[in-house]
């Protein structure tokens, strides 16, 4: 069984809409980074049309990747991905 690491809904504080938006974006990026191997497998299955089901958390990652037109396969190192997408 695959264990996922996620950051959302942990220690949320009230913030402005922009701060909240940045927090959610960066939380999703950190989740993808911490589950990098699994995400790469999931996206490979999607490209091969072999992805048949995902759980709620995986769907959030999948939707985020597709909505932001992110090509996971072009990143050999997760650090480069994090540098490109983490909002400062």
N, CA, C and O atoms as CSV, one atom per row, in Angstrom:
chain,resi,resn,atom,element,x,y,z
A,1,UNK,N,N,0.839,-1.187,0.000
A,1,UNK,CA,C,0.000,0.000,0.000
A,1,UNK,C,C,0.878,1.242,0.000
A,1,UNK,O,O,1.809,1.351,0.798
A,2,UNK,N,N,0.585,2.161,-0.881
A,2,UNK,CA,C,1.342,3.399,-1.028
A,2,UNK,C,C,0.906,4.406,0.027
A,2,UNK,O,O,-0.288,4.625,0.229
A,3,UNK,N,N,1.874,5.015,0.696
A,3,UNK,CA,C,1.564,6.059,1.669
A,3,UNK,C,C,1.845,7.410,1.033
A,3,UNK,O,O,2.902,7.617,0.438
A,4,UNK,N,N,0.897,8.326,1.159
A,4,UNK,CA,C,1.039,9.653,0.591
A,4,UNK,C,C,1.376,10.650,1.689
A,4,UNK,O,O,0.939,10.512,2.831
A,5,UNK,N,N,2.151,11.642,1.327
A,5,UNK,CA,C,2.463,12.738,2.238
A,5,UNK,C,C,1.687,13.953,1.752
A,5,UNK,O,O,1.771,14.317,0.580
A,6,UNK,N,N,0.933,14.580,2.647
A,6,UNK,CA,C,0.181,15.760,2.256
A,6,UNK,C,C,0.265,16.821,3.339
A,6,UNK,O,O,0.536,16.511,4.499
A,7,UNK,N,N,0.028,18.096,2.955
A,7,UNK,CA,C,0.241,19.231,3.837
A,7,UNK,C,C,-0.998,20.077,4.061
A,7,UNK,O,O,-1.027,20.869,5.003
A,8,UNK,N,N,-1.993,19.944,3.256
A,8,UNK,CA,C,-3.156,20.807,3.379
A,8,UNK,C,C,-3.976,20.427,4.596
A,8,UNK,O,O,-3.929,19.290,5.065
A,9,UNK,N,N,-4.725,21.389,5.097
A,9,UNK,CA,C,-5.573,21.231,6.282
A,9,UNK,C,C,-4.758,20.998,7.550
A,9,UNK,O,O,-5.293,20.488,8.535
A,10,UNK,N,N,-3.505,21.353,7.547
A,10,UNK,CA,C,-2.675,21.226,8.738
A,10,UNK,C,C,-2.267,22.622,9.178
A,10,UNK,O,O,-1.544,23.318,8.465
A,11,UNK,N,N,-2.730,23.029,10.353
A,11,UNK,CA,C,-2.323,24.308,10.905
A,11,UNK,C,C,-2.737,25.518,10.101
A,11,UNK,O,O,-2.032,26.527,10.096
A,12,UNK,N,N,-3.862,25.440,9.424
A,12,UNK,CA,C,-4.316,26.598,8.639
A,12,UNK,C,C,-4.672,27.749,9.551
A,12,UNK,O,O,-5.333,27.571,10.574
A,13,UNK,N,N,-4.230,28.917,9.172
A,13,UNK,CA,C,-4.572,30.132,9.892
A,13,UNK,C,C,-5.301,31.045,8.917
A,13,UNK,O,O,-5.152,30.919,7.701
A,14,UNK,N,N,-6.077,31.950,9.455
A,14,UNK,CA,C,-6.740,32.891,8.571
A,14,UNK,C,C,-5.695,33.760,7.897
A,14,UNK,O,O,-4.742,34.210,8.534
A,15,UNK,N,N,-5.870,33.984,6.656
A,15,UNK,CA,C,-4.927,34.789,5.887
A,15,UNK,C,C,-5.696,35.502,4.790
A,15,UNK,O,O,-6.872,35.224,4.552
A,16,UNK,N,N,-5.032,36.404,4.141
A,16,UNK,CA,C,-5.668,37.073,3.020
A,16,UNK,C,C,-5.872,36.060,1.896
A,16,UNK,O,O,-5.268,34.988,1.893
A,17,UNK,N,N,-6.714,36.407,0.963
A,17,UNK,CA,C,-7.006,35.512,-0.150
A,17,UNK,C,C,-5.733,35.170,-0.923
A,17,UNK,O,O,-5.528,34.020,-1.311
A,18,UNK,N,N,-4.877,36.176,-1.148
A,18,UNK,CA,C,-3.642,35.922,-1.888
A,18,UNK,C,C,-2.732,34.982,-1.114
A,18,UNK,O,O,-2.167,34.054,-1.694
A,19,UNK,N,N,-2.581,35.207,0.188
A,19,UNK,CA,C,-1.741,34.328,1.001
A,19,UNK,C,C,-2.306,32.919,1.015
A,19,UNK,O,O,-1.559,31.944,0.932
A,20,UNK,N,N,-3.613,32.809,1.118
A,20,UNK,CA,C,-4.258,31.501,1.127
A,20,UNK,C,C,-4.049,30.794,-0.205
A,20,UNK,O,O,-3.773,29.595,-0.236
A,21,UNK,N,N,-4.177,31.524,-1.296
A,21,UNK,CA,C,-3.973,30.960,-2.621
A,21,UNK,C,C,-2.534,30.463,-2.788
A,21,UNK,O,O,-2.304,29.373,-3.312
A,22,UNK,N,N,-1.578,31.263,-2.342
A,22,UNK,CA,C,-0.169,30.873,-2.418
A,22,UNK,C,C,0.088,29.656,-1.539
A,22,UNK,O,O,0.811,28.740,-1.932
A,23,UNK,N,N,-0.504,29.650,-0.353
A,23,UNK,CA,C,-0.343,28.518,0.560
A,23,UNK,C,C,-0.870,27.230,-0.070
A,23,UNK,O,O,-0.200,26.198,-0.023
A,24,UNK,N,N,-2.055,27.283,-0.653
A,24,UNK,CA,C,-2.637,26.085,-1.274
A,24,UNK,C,C,-1.795,25.614,-2.455
A,24,UNK,O,O,-1.571,24.416,-2.630
A,25,UNK,N,N,-1.334,26.559,-3.255
A,25,UNK,CA,C,-0.480,26.226,-4.401
A,25,UNK,C,C,0.792,25.526,-3.922
A,25,UNK,O,O,1.142,24.448,-4.402
A,26,UNK,N,N,1.477,26.163,-2.966
A,26,UNK,CA,C,2.734,25.603,-2.474
A,26,UNK,C,C,2.526,24.285,-1.739
A,26,UNK,O,O,3.380,23.400,-1.805
A,27,UNK,N,N,1.414,24.144,-1.048
A,27,UNK,CA,C,1.111,22.870,-0.380
A,27,UNK,C,C,0.982,21.748,-1.396
A,27,UNK,O,O,1.486,20.644,-1.190
A,28,UNK,N,N,0.309,22.042,-2.482
A,28,UNK,CA,C,0.144,21.034,-3.538
A,28,UNK,C,C,1.492,20.684,-4.165
A,28,UNK,O,O,1.779,19.515,-4.421
A,29,UNK,N,N,2.314,21.697,-4.409
A,29,UNK,CA,C,3.652,21.447,-4.964
A,29,UNK,C,C,4.460,20.567,-4.013
A,29,UNK,O,O,5.108,19.615,-4.450
A,30,UNK,N,N,4.425,20.876,-2.727
A,30,UNK,CA,C,5.174,20.076,-1.753
A,30,UNK,C,C,4.649,18.646,-1.673
A,30,UNK,O,O,5.425,17.709,-1.485
A,31,UNK,N,N,3.346,18.477,-1.814
A,31,UNK,CA,C,2.778,17.125,-1.837
A,31,UNK,C,C,3.285,16.355,-3.055
A,31,UNK,O,O,3.645,15.182,-2.952
A,32,UNK,N,N,3.309,17.016,-4.192
A,32,UNK,CA,C,3.806,16.379,-5.415
A,32,UNK,C,C,5.284,16.023,-5.252
A,32,UNK,O,O,5.706,14.925,-5.613
A,33,UNK,N,N,6.063,16.948,-4.710
A,33,UNK,CA,C,7.497,16.711,-4.497
A,33,UNK,C,C,7.715,15.523,-3.567
A,33,UNK,O,O,8.562,14.672,-3.837
A,34,UNK,N,N,6.968,15.459,-2.487
A,34,UNK,CA,C,7.152,14.386,-1.511
A,34,UNK,C,C,6.600,13.042,-1.974
A,34,UNK,O,O,6.869,12.011,-1.358
A,35,UNK,N,N,5.843,13.055,-3.039
A,35,UNK,CA,C,5.305,11.819,-3.616
A,35,UNK,C,C,5.785,11.676,-5.066
A,35,UNK,O,O,5.092,11.090,-5.898
A,36,UNK,N,N,6.946,12.201,-5.354
A,36,UNK,CA,C,7.459,12.340,-6.710
A,36,UNK,C,C,7.466,11.020,-7.480
A,36,UNK,O,O,6.976,10.958,-8.607
A,37,UNK,N,N,8.011,9.980,-6.886
A,37,UNK,CA,C,8.095,8.701,-7.580
A,37,UNK,C,C,6.706,8.202,-7.967
A,37,UNK,O,O,6.492,7.749,-9.092
A,38,UNK,N,N,5.776,8.287,-7.039
A,38,UNK,CA,C,4.415,7.843,-7.300
A,38,UNK,C,C,3.747,8.717,-8.367
A,38,UNK,O,O,3.056,8.197,-9.243
A,39,UNK,N,N,3.944,10.029,-8.301
A,39,UNK,CA,C,3.354,10.961,-9.276
A,39,UNK,C,C,3.872,10.636,-10.675
A,39,UNK,O,O,3.102,10.605,-11.635
A,40,UNK,N,N,5.169,10.396,-10.787
A,40,UNK,CA,C,5.734,10.059,-12.100
A,40,UNK,C,C,5.116,8.774,-12.647
A,40,UNK,O,O,4.822,8.679,-13.839
A,41,UNK,N,N,4.920,7.793,-11.776
A,41,UNK,CA,C,4.273,6.543,-12.207
A,41,UNK,C,C,2.838,6.805,-12.648
A,41,UNK,O,O,2.394,6.298,-13.677
A,42,UNK,N,N,2.126,7.591,-11.872
A,42,UNK,CA,C,0.735,7.896,-12.186
A,42,UNK,C,C,0.631,8.603,-13.541
A,42,UNK,O,O,-0.225,8.258,-14.356
A,43,UNK,N,N,1.494,9.584,-13.780
A,43,UNK,CA,C,1.434,10.322,-15.036
A,43,UNK,C,C,1.861,9.445,-16.216
A,43,UNK,O,O,1.345,9.599,-17.323
A,44,UNK,N,N,2.788,8.540,-15.984
A,44,UNK,CA,C,3.178,7.603,-17.035
A,44,UNK,C,C,1.993,6.702,-17.408
A,44,UNK,O,O,1.731,6.464,-18.587
A,45,UNK,N,N,1.293,6.212,-16.402
A,45,UNK,CA,C,0.102,5.389,-16.667
A,45,UNK,C,C,-0.948,6.183,-17.429
A,45,UNK,O,O,-1.612,5.651,-18.318
A,46,UNK,N,N,-1.095,7.455,-17.079
A,46,UNK,CA,C,-2.058,8.311,-17.777
A,46,UNK,C,C,-1.679,8.449,-19.253
A,46,UNK,O,O,-2.535,8.330,-20.130
A,47,UNK,N,N,-0.421,8.695,-19.520
A,47,UNK,CA,C,0.039,8.856,-20.907
A,47,UNK,C,C,-0.133,7.560,-21.703
A,47,UNK,O,O,-0.402,7.589,-22.904
A,48,UNK,N,N,0.023,6.438,-21.025
A,48,UNK,CA,C,-0.128,5.133,-21.670
A,48,UNK,C,C,-1.585,4.660,-21.697
A,48,UNK,O,O,-1.881,3.568,-22.184
A,49,UNK,N,N,-2.486,5.489,-21.172
A,49,UNK,CA,C,-3.909,5.183,-21.068
A,49,UNK,C,C,-4.165,3.933,-20.226
A,49,UNK,O,O,-5.053,3.134,-20.526
A,50,UNK,N,N,-3.371,3.784,-19.171
A,50,UNK,CA,C,-3.511,2.650,-18.263
A,50,UNK,C,C,-3.912,3.084,-16.861
A,50,UNK,O,O,-3.930,2.272,-15.936
A,51,UNK,N,N,-4.229,4.341,-16.706
A,51,UNK,CA,C,-4.659,4.856,-15.407
A,51,UNK,C,C,-6.176,4.711,-15.332
A,51,UNK,O,O,-6.910,5.378,-16.061
A,52,UNK,N,N,-6.636,3.835,-14.445
A,52,UNK,CA,C,-8.061,3.529,-14.391
A,52,UNK,C,C,-8.776,4.152,-13.206
A,52,UNK,O,O,-9.972,4.433,-13.281
A,53,UNK,N,N,-8.060,4.369,-12.116
A,53,UNK,CA,C,-8.706,4.990,-10.962
A,53,UNK,C,C,-7.663,5.675,-10.093
A,53,UNK,O,O,-6.505,5.259,-10.041
A,54,UNK,N,N,-8.088,6.718,-9.420
A,54,UNK,CA,C,-7.247,7.442,-8.478
A,54,UNK,C,C,-8.095,7.782,-7.253
A,54,UNK,O,O,-9.320,7.865,-7.340
A,55,UNK,N,N,-7.438,7.975,-6.122
A,55,UNK,CA,C,-8.190,8.381,-4.933
A,55,UNK,C,C,-8.353,9.906,-4.932
A,55,UNK,O,O,-7.897,10.579,-5.857
A,56,UNK,N,N,-8.983,10.433,-3.926
A,56,UNK,CA,C,-9.290,11.867,-3.884
A,56,UNK,C,C,-8.029,12.716,-3.896
A,56,UNK,O,O,-7.964,13.721,-4.602
A,57,UNK,N,N,-7.041,12.325,-3.131
A,57,UNK,CA,C,-5.792,13.076,-3.072
A,57,UNK,C,C,-5.049,13.019,-4.402
A,57,UNK,O,O,-4.548,14.036,-4.880
A,58,UNK,N,N,-4.980,11.849,-4.989
A,58,UNK,CA,C,-4.333,11.695,-6.291
A,58,UNK,C,C,-5.053,12.523,-7.353
A,58,UNK,O,O,-4.415,13.096,-8.235
A,59,UNK,N,N,-6.376,12.585,-7.268
A,59,UNK,CA,C,-7.152,13.389,-8.218
A,59,UNK,C,C,-6.786,14.858,-8.092
A,59,UNK,O,O,-6.677,15.560,-9.097
A,60,UNK,N,N,-6.595,15.327,-6.868
A,60,UNK,CA,C,-6.193,16.728,-6.678
A,60,UNK,C,C,-4.846,17.003,-7.343
A,60,UNK,O,O,-4.680,18.019,-8.018
A,61,UNK,N,N,-3.890,16.103,-7.152
A,61,UNK,CA,C,-2.575,16.266,-7.785
A,61,UNK,C,C,-2.702,16.203,-9.304
A,61,UNK,O,O,-2.134,17.023,-10.025
A,62,UNK,N,N,-3.449,15.228,-9.767
A,62,UNK,CA,C,-3.640,15.029,-11.200
A,62,UNK,C,C,-4.273,16.267,-11.827
A,62,UNK,O,O,-3.800,16.752,-12.854
A,63,UNK,N,N,-5.340,16.781,-11.215
A,63,UNK,CA,C,-6.007,17.982,-11.720
A,63,UNK,C,C,-5.058,19.176,-11.725
A,63,UNK,O,O,-5.028,19.944,-12.686
A,64,UNK,N,N,-4.291,19.332,-10.665
A,64,UNK,CA,C,-3.342,20.436,-10.574
A,64,UNK,C,C,-2.319,20.367,-11.712
A,64,UNK,O,O,-2.033,21.377,-12.355
A,65,UNK,N,N,-1.780,19.191,-11.955
A,65,UNK,CA,C,-0.785,19.001,-13.020
A,65,UNK,C,C,-1.385,19.318,-14.375
A,65,UNK,O,O,-0.761,20.006,-15.184
A,66,UNK,N,N,-2.589,18.826,-14.633
A,66,UNK,CA,C,-3.220,19.074,-15.929
A,66,UNK,C,C,-3.647,20.530,-16.095
A,66,UNK,O,O,-3.452,21.111,-17.163
A,67,UNK,N,N,-4.226,21.124,-15.057
A,67,UNK,CA,C,-4.681,22.515,-15.147
A,67,UNK,C,C,-3.524,23.487,-15.348
A,67,UNK,O,O,-3.690,24.530,-15.981
A,68,UNK,N,N,-2.366,23.150,-14.816
A,68,UNK,CA,C,-1.206,24.017,-14.949
A,68,UNK,C,C,-0.288,23.595,-16.094
A,68,UNK,O,O,0.815,24.118,-16.249
A,69,UNK,N,N,-0.766,22.642,-16.891
A,69,UNK,CA,C,-0.041,22.166,-18.063
A,69,UNK,C,C,1.411,21.820,-17.732
A,69,UNK,O,O,2.340,22.256,-18.411
A,70,UNK,N,N,1.584,21.031,-16.679
A,70,UNK,CA,C,2.910,20.643,-16.213
A,70,UNK,C,C,3.295,19.315,-16.860
A,70,UNK,O,O,2.551,18.336,-16.790
A,71,UNK,N,N,4.454,19.297,-17.483
A,71,UNK,CA,C,4.980,18.072,-18.077
A,71,UNK,C,C,5.971,17.452,-17.090
A,71,UNK,O,O,7.154,17.791,-17.093
A,72,UNK,N,N,5.488,16.562,-16.265
A,72,UNK,CA,C,6.294,15.922,-15.223
A,72,UNK,C,C,7.483,15.175,-15.830
A,72,UNK,O,O,8.559,15.128,-15.234
A,73,UNK,N,N,7.291,14.599,-17.000
A,73,UNK,CA,C,8.332,13.776,-17.609
A,73,UNK,C,C,9.575,14.568,-17.992
A,73,UNK,O,O,10.649,13.987,-18.143
A,74,UNK,N,N,9.452,15.871,-18.152
A,74,UNK,CA,C,10.624,16.656,-18.540
A,74,UNK,C,C,11.563,16.911,-17.359
A,74,UNK,O,O,12.684,17.383,-17.547
A,75,UNK,N,N,11.112,16.605,-16.163
A,75,UNK,CA,C,11.925,16.830,-14.974
A,75,UNK,C,C,12.591,15.539,-14.525
A,75,UNK,O,O,11.927,14.607,-14.071
A,76,UNK,N,N,13.897,15.499,-14.656
A,76,UNK,CA,C,14.630,14.344,-14.163
A,76,UNK,C,C,14.862,14.461,-12.662
A,76,UNK,O,O,14.931,13.457,-11.953
A,77,UNK,N,N,14.981,15.692,-12.190
A,77,UNK,CA,C,15.224,15.910,-10.759
A,77,UNK,C,C,14.081,16.715,-10.166
A,77,UNK,O,O,13.640,17.713,-10.735
A,78,UNK,N,N,13.617,16.268,-9.026
A,78,UNK,CA,C,12.497,16.905,-8.360
A,78,UNK,C,C,12.844,18.326,-7.913
A,78,UNK,O,O,11.962,19.180,-7.835
A,79,UNK,N,N,14.100,18.581,-7.624
A,79,UNK,CA,C,14.509,19.915,-7.181
A,79,UNK,C,C,14.230,20.975,-8.254
A,79,UNK,O,O,13.818,22.091,-7.935
A,80,UNK,N,N,14.448,20.634,-9.490
A,80,UNK,CA,C,14.195,21.567,-10.599
A,80,UNK,C,C,12.698,21.863,-10.696
A,80,UNK,O,O,12.298,23.009,-10.898
A,81,UNK,N,N,11.885,20.833,-10.553
A,81,UNK,CA,C,10.440,21.010,-10.564
A,81,UNK,C,C,10.019,21.955,-9.442
A,81,UNK,O,O,9.235,22.878,-9.662
A,82,UNK,N,N,10.538,21.723,-8.252
A,82,UNK,CA,C,10.174,22.554,-7.100
A,82,UNK,C,C,10.613,24.008,-7.332
A,82,UNK,O,O,9.861,24.934,-7.029
A,83,UNK,N,N,11.808,24.208,-7.858
A,83,UNK,CA,C,12.286,25.555,-8.151
A,83,UNK,C,C,11.393,26.263,-9.174
A,83,UNK,O,O,11.151,27.465,-9.065
A,84,UNK,N,N,10.914,25.526,-10.149
A,84,UNK,CA,C,10.095,26.119,-11.212
A,84,UNK,C,C,8.678,26.477,-10.739
A,84,UNK,O,O,8.097,27.447,-11.224
A,85,UNK,N,N,8.129,25.719,-9.816
A,85,UNK,CA,C,6.708,25.898,-9.495
A,85,UNK,C,C,6.389,26.419,-8.093
A,85,UNK,O,O,5.269,26.869,-7.851
A,86,UNK,N,N,7.332,26.367,-7.182
A,86,UNK,CA,C,7.071,26.870,-5.830
A,86,UNK,C,C,7.032,28.386,-5.850
A,86,UNK,O,O,7.980,29.031,-6.297
A,87,UNK,N,N,5.941,28.955,-5.368
A,87,UNK,CA,C,5.806,30.413,-5.313
A,87,UNK,C,C,6.534,30.932,-4.091
A,87,UNK,O,O,6.384,30.399,-2.991
A,88,UNK,N,N,7.313,31.960,-4.290
A,88,UNK,CA,C,8.100,32.530,-3.189
A,88,UNK,C,C,7.359,33.666,-2.537
A,88,UNK,O,O,7.864,34.270,-1.591
